[in-house]
Amino acid sequence: MKSMTGFGKSQLVKDGYHLEIELKSVNNRFLDCQFRMPREFQQFEHRLKNIVNKKIQRGRVECSIYFINQREDQKKVQIQWGLLDDIISQLWQAKETRYKEVAFDPEQILSAIATREDFFEVIENREMTEDLINYLEESFEEAVTQLDASRQKEGEEIRQVLVDYFHDFSRQVSSVSKLTPEIEEDHRLRLENKLMTEVGREYDEQRLLTEITLLIDRGDIHEELDRLNIHQQKVAELLEKATPIGRELDFLLQEMNREVNTIGSKSTNMSIKNAVVQMKTILEKIREQIQNVE
C-alpha cells in the first residue's frame, strides 16, 4: 500500500556535468507528470515518463530538472561569416573604386568592427551527448526510486491509521449486532401494547403475529450487518496488498456508508442511532485518509 504523497531527489556531478533532480507527488485521480527542465532535455520527456510509469500508477508528479554544463566545451563562438564576407568584399571594392584617389585602409576598418557582437556571438553548447543522456536517465531513475520509497513509507503509516479506524468501526457494528434481539423484542411489545389499547384483550392472535412479523421485517437490519461484515473482510484483505488499492477502497467505503445509512433509517432505538452516528464519523475520517492512497 502506497501513499500518493512523496518526495525524491538525486544529484550527479560527473565529467563536467551537474544534474540535480527533484520529484514531488500529490494525490490525483490518474498519473499526471509535469516537467520543468532545460530545453535540450524536452525531447526525452516521454522516456522519463516511462521511468515513472514503472513504479507509480496514480498521483500528480512534479519533476524539476536543473542542469549546469561545466565542461570546457560548454561554449562556442559562432561567426556571422556571410556578413563578414559581404563587408570585406565591399571594403576592397571601395578601395579600388570609391576611394581610389584617397588613403583608404580596409584592414584598419575591419579591425575596428570585427569585435562587434553583430559579427559573432558566444553561444552555449546544447548538444546532447550519449553520456549526458545516460546520466540524465540514471539520475532520474534514482530520484523516482526515492520518490517511490517515500510513498511506500507514508503508505504504511496511513495503513496503520486505517487499521485502527476500521477496528473502531468493527466495534460499533458488533455493538449494533448485540442490540438486534432487544430491538426485535421491543418491536413486538410495542405492537402488542398498541393492539391491546385499541381492541382490548380480545384480538386475533394470528393477525397479531402477522403484524409483528411485518414490523420486524421493516426494521430488520441483519442483512445490512451481514454486508458490512463482508465489506470489512474485503477491506482487511486490501490493506495487506502491495498493489494500488485506493479506488477499490473508495468504492467499498461508499457501500459501507450506504449500509450504515439504511440501518439508521430503519432503527428507532437510541443506542443504535448513536452507534450509527459514530460509524458515520469513523467512515468520514477513513474517507479523508484514502483520498491519498494510490
C-alpha positions as CSV (number, residue, x, y, z in Angstrom):
1,M,0.0,0.0,0.0
2,K,1.4,3.4,-1.0
3,S,0.5,7.0,-0.4
4,M,0.3,9.4,-3.4
5,T,2.4,12.0,-1.5
6,G,6.1,11.7,-1.6
7,F,9.5,13.3,-2.4
8,G,12.5,12.1,-4.3
9,K,15.8,13.7,-5.1
10,S,19.1,12.9,-6.9
11,Q,22.3,14.7,-7.7
12,L,25.0,13.8,-10.2
13,V,28.3,15.6,-10.8
14,K,30.4,13.8,-13.4
15,D,32.5,14.6,-16.5
16,G,31.8,18.3,-16.1
17,Y,28.0,17.8,-15.9
18,H,26.0,18.9,-12.9
19,L,22.5,17.4,-12.7
20,E,20.0,17.9,-9.9
21,I,16.5,16.3,-10.0
22,E,13.6,16.9,-7.6
23,L,10.3,15.0,-7.7
24,K,7.2,15.8,-5.7
25,S,3.9,13.9,-5.8
26,V,0.5,14.6,-4.5
27,N,-2.9,12.9,-4.9
28,N,-4.6,12.8,-8.2
29,R,-7.2,10.6,-9.9
30,F,-4.7,9.5,-12.6
31,L,-1.0,9.6,-13.2
32,D,0.0,13.1,-14.3
33,C,3.6,14.0,-14.8
34,Q,4.6,17.7,-15.1
35,F,8.2,18.7,-16.1
36,R,10.3,21.7,-15.7
37,M,13.6,21.2,-17.4
38,P,16.1,22.7,-19.8
39,R,15.0,23.0,-23.4
40,E,17.6,20.4,-24.7
41,F,16.1,17.8,-22.3
42,Q,12.5,18.2,-23.5
43,Q,12.9,15.7,-26.4
44,F,13.4,12.9,-23.7
45,E,10.2,13.7,-21.8
46,H,8.5,10.5,-23.0
47,R,11.4,8.4,-21.9
48,L,11.4,10.0,-18.5
49,K,7.6,9.4,-18.1
50,N,8.2,5.7,-18.9
51,I,10.6,5.5,-15.9
52,V,7.9,7.0,-13.7
53,N,5.3,4.5,-15.0
54,K,7.4,1.6,-13.9
55,K,6.9,2.4,-10.2
56,I,4.0,4.8,-9.9
57,Q,0.4,4.5,-11.2
58,R,-1.5,7.4,-9.6
59,G,-0.7,10.9,-8.5
60,R,0.4,14.2,-9.9
61,V,4.2,14.1,-10.1
62,E,6.1,17.4,-10.5
63,C,9.5,16.8,-12.0
64,S,12.1,19.6,-11.7
65,I,15.5,19.1,-13.5
66,Y,18.4,21.5,-13.0
67,F,21.4,21.3,-15.3
68,I,24.8,23.0,-15.4
69,N,27.4,22.3,-18.1
70,Q,30.8,22.9,-16.6
71,R,32.8,21.3,-19.4
72,E,35.4,23.3,-21.3
73,D,33.4,22.9,-24.5
74,Q,30.2,24.3,-23.0
75,K,30.5,27.4,-25.0
76,K,31.5,28.1,-28.6
77,V,31.9,31.0,-30.9
78,Q,29.5,31.4,-33.8
79,I,30.8,33.8,-36.5
80,Q,28.5,35.5,-39.0
81,W,30.6,34.6,-41.9
82,G,28.1,35.7,-44.5
83,L,28.0,39.2,-43.1
84,L,31.8,39.4,-42.8
85,D,32.3,38.2,-46.3
86,D,29.9,40.9,-47.6
87,I,31.7,43.7,-45.7
88,I,35.1,42.6,-46.8
89,S,34.0,42.4,-50.4
90,Q,32.5,45.9,-50.3
91,L,35.6,47.4,-48.5
92,W,38.1,46.1,-51.1
93,Q,35.8,47.1,-53.9
94,A,35.5,50.6,-52.4
95,K,39.3,50.9,-52.2
96,E,39.5,50.2,-55.9
97,T,36.6,52.5,-56.9
98,R,35.0,54.9,-54.5
99,Y,38.2,55.8,-52.6
100,K,40.8,55.1,-55.3
101,E,42.3,58.6,-55.1
102,V,42.5,58.9,-51.3
103,A,44.2,57.0,-48.5
104,F,41.9,54.1,-47.5
105,D,42.8,51.2,-45.4
106,P,40.2,48.3,-45.4
107,E,42.2,46.3,-42.9
108,Q,42.1,49.1,-40.3
109,I,38.3,49.4,-40.7
110,L,37.9,45.6,-40.4
111,S,39.9,45.5,-37.2
112,A,37.7,48.2,-35.7
113,I,34.4,46.5,-36.5
114,A,35.3,42.8,-36.2
115,T,34.9,42.8,-32.4
116,R,31.3,44.0,-32.6
117,E,28.6,41.5,-31.5
118,D,26.9,41.9,-34.9
119,F,29.6,39.7,-36.4
120,F,30.0,36.9,-33.8
121,E,28.4,35.6,-30.7
122,V,29.3,33.2,-27.9
123,I,26.6,30.5,-27.5
124,E,26.1,27.6,-25.1
125,N,26.8,24.2,-26.4
126,R,23.4,22.4,-26.0
127,E,24.5,19.2,-27.8
128,M,23.2,16.1,-26.0
129,T,26.0,13.6,-25.9
130,E,25.3,9.9,-25.3
131,D,27.0,10.1,-21.9
132,L,24.7,13.0,-20.9
133,I,21.6,11.2,-22.0
134,N,22.7,8.2,-19.9
135,Y,23.5,10.4,-16.9
136,L,20.0,12.0,-17.2
137,E,18.2,8.7,-17.2
138,E,20.2,7.2,-14.4
139,S,19.8,10.2,-12.2
140,F,16.1,10.5,-12.9
141,E,15.6,6.8,-12.1
142,E,17.4,7.2,-8.8
143,A,15.0,10.1,-7.9
144,V,12.0,8.0,-8.9
145,T,13.2,5.2,-6.7
146,Q,13.5,7.6,-3.7
147,L,10.0,9.0,-4.5
148,D,8.6,5.5,-4.6
149,A,10.2,4.6,-1.2
150,S,8.8,7.8,0.3
151,R,5.3,7.0,-0.9
152,Q,5.7,3.4,0.5
153,K,6.8,4.7,3.9
154,E,3.9,7.1,4.2
155,G,1.5,4.4,2.8
156,E,2.4,2.2,5.7
157,E,1.7,4.9,8.2
158,I,-1.7,5.5,6.5
159,R,-2.4,1.8,6.6
160,Q,-1.9,1.7,10.4
161,V,-4.2,4.6,10.8
162,L,-6.9,2.9,8.7
163,V,-6.5,-0.4,10.6
164,D,-7.2,1.5,13.8
165,Y,-10.2,3.2,12.3
166,F,-11.7,0.0,11.0
167,H,-11.2,-1.7,14.4
168,D,-13.2,1.1,15.9
169,F,-15.8,0.7,13.2
170,S,-16.0,-3.0,13.7
171,R,-16.7,-2.5,17.4
172,Q,-19.6,-0.3,16.6
173,V,-21.0,-2.9,14.2
174,S,-20.7,-5.5,16.9
175,S,-22.5,-3.4,19.4
176,V,-25.4,-2.9,17.0
177,S,-25.5,-6.7,16.3
178,K,-25.8,-7.4,20.0
179,L,-28.8,-5.0,20.2
180,T,-30.8,-6.6,17.5
181,P,-32.6,-9.1,19.8
182,E,-33.5,-6.3,22.1
183,I,-34.9,-4.3,19.2
184,E,-37.0,-7.1,17.8
185,E,-38.5,-7.8,21.3
186,D,-39.1,-4.0,21.6
187,H,-41.0,-4.0,18.3
188,R,-43.1,-7.0,19.4
189,L,-44.0,-5.4,22.8
190,R,-44.9,-2.1,21.2
191,L,-47.2,-3.5,18.7
192,E,-48.8,-5.8,21.2
193,N,-49.5,-3.0,23.6
194,K,-50.8,-0.8,20.8
195,L,-53.3,-3.5,19.7
196,M,-54.4,-4.2,23.3
197,T,-55.0,-0.5,23.8
198,E,-57.1,-0.2,20.6
199,V,-59.0,-3.5,20.7
200,G,-58.6,-4.7,24.3
201,R,-57.6,-8.2,25.1
202,E,-59.9,-9.7,22.6
203,Y,-57.9,-9.8,19.3
204,D,-57.0,-12.2,16.6
205,E,-53.7,-13.8,17.7
206,Q,-52.9,-14.8,14.1
207,R,-53.3,-11.2,12.9
208,L,-51.1,-10.0,15.8
209,L,-48.3,-12.4,14.8
210,T,-48.6,-11.3,11.1
211,E,-48.4,-7.6,12.1
212,I,-45.4,-8.3,14.3
213,T,-43.6,-10.1,11.6
214,L,-44.2,-7.3,9.1
215,L,-43.0,-4.7,11.6
216,I,-39.9,-6.7,12.4
217,D,-39.2,-7.2,8.7
218,R,-39.4,-3.4,8.1
219,G,-36.9,-2.9,11.0
220,D,-34.7,-5.9,10.3
221,I,-31.0,-4.9,9.9
222,H,-29.5,-8.3,9.7
223,E,-28.9,-8.1,6.0
224,E,-27.1,-4.7,6.3
225,L,-25.0,-6.0,9.2
226,D,-24.0,-9.1,7.1
227,R,-23.0,-6.9,4.2
228,L,-21.0,-4.6,6.5
229,N,-19.1,-7.7,7.8
230,I,-18.4,-8.8,4.2
231,H,-17.1,-5.3,3.3
232,Q,-14.9,-5.3,6.4
233,Q,-13.4,-8.6,5.5
234,K,-12.6,-7.3,2.0
235,V,-11.1,-4.2,3.4
236,A,-8.8,-6.2,5.6
237,E,-7.6,-8.2,2.6
238,L,-7.0,-5.0,0.6
239,L,-4.9,-3.4,3.3
240,E,-2.4,-6.2,3.0
241,K,-2.0,-5.9,-0.7
242,A,1.1,-4.2,-2.3
243,T,-0.7,-3.1,-5.4
244,P,-2.7,0.1,-5.7
245,I,-6.0,-0.2,-3.7
246,G,-7.2,3.4,-3.5
247,R,-10.0,3.2,-6.0
248,E,-11.3,-0.1,-4.6
249,L,-11.2,1.2,-1.0
250,D,-13.1,4.3,-2.1
251,F,-15.8,2.1,-3.6
252,L,-16.1,-0.1,-0.6
253,L,-16.4,2.9,1.7
254,Q,-19.3,4.2,-0.3
255,E,-21.0,0.8,0.0
256,M,-20.4,0.7,3.8
257,N,-21.8,4.2,4.2
258,R,-24.9,3.2,2.3
259,E,-25.5,0.2,4.6
260,V,-25.0,2.4,7.7
261,N,-27.5,5.0,6.4
262,T,-30.0,2.2,5.9
263,I,-29.5,0.9,9.4
264,G,-30.1,4.4,10.7
265,S,-33.3,4.8,8.7
266,K,-34.7,1.5,9.9
267,S,-33.9,2.0,13.6
268,T,-35.7,4.0,16.3
269,N,-33.6,2.6,19.1
270,M,-31.4,5.5,20.5
271,S,-28.5,3.2,21.2
272,I,-28.4,2.2,17.5
273,K,-28.9,5.8,16.4
274,N,-25.8,6.8,18.5
275,A,-23.8,3.9,17.1
276,V,-24.8,5.0,13.5
277,V,-23.5,8.5,14.2
278,Q,-20.2,7.0,15.5
279,M,-19.9,4.8,12.4
280,K,-20.6,7.6,10.0
281,T,-18.0,9.8,11.8
282,I,-15.4,7.0,11.5
283,L,-16.2,6.4,7.8
284,E,-15.7,10.1,7.2
285,K,-12.2,10.0,8.8
286,I,-11.4,7.0,6.7
287,R,-12.6,8.7,3.6
288,E,-10.2,11.6,4.2
289,Q,-7.3,9.2,4.6
290,I,-7.9,7.1,1.5
291,Q,-8.0,10.2,-0.7
292,N,-4.3,10.0,-0.5
293,V,-3.9,6.2,-1.1
294,E,-2.6,5.1,-4.5
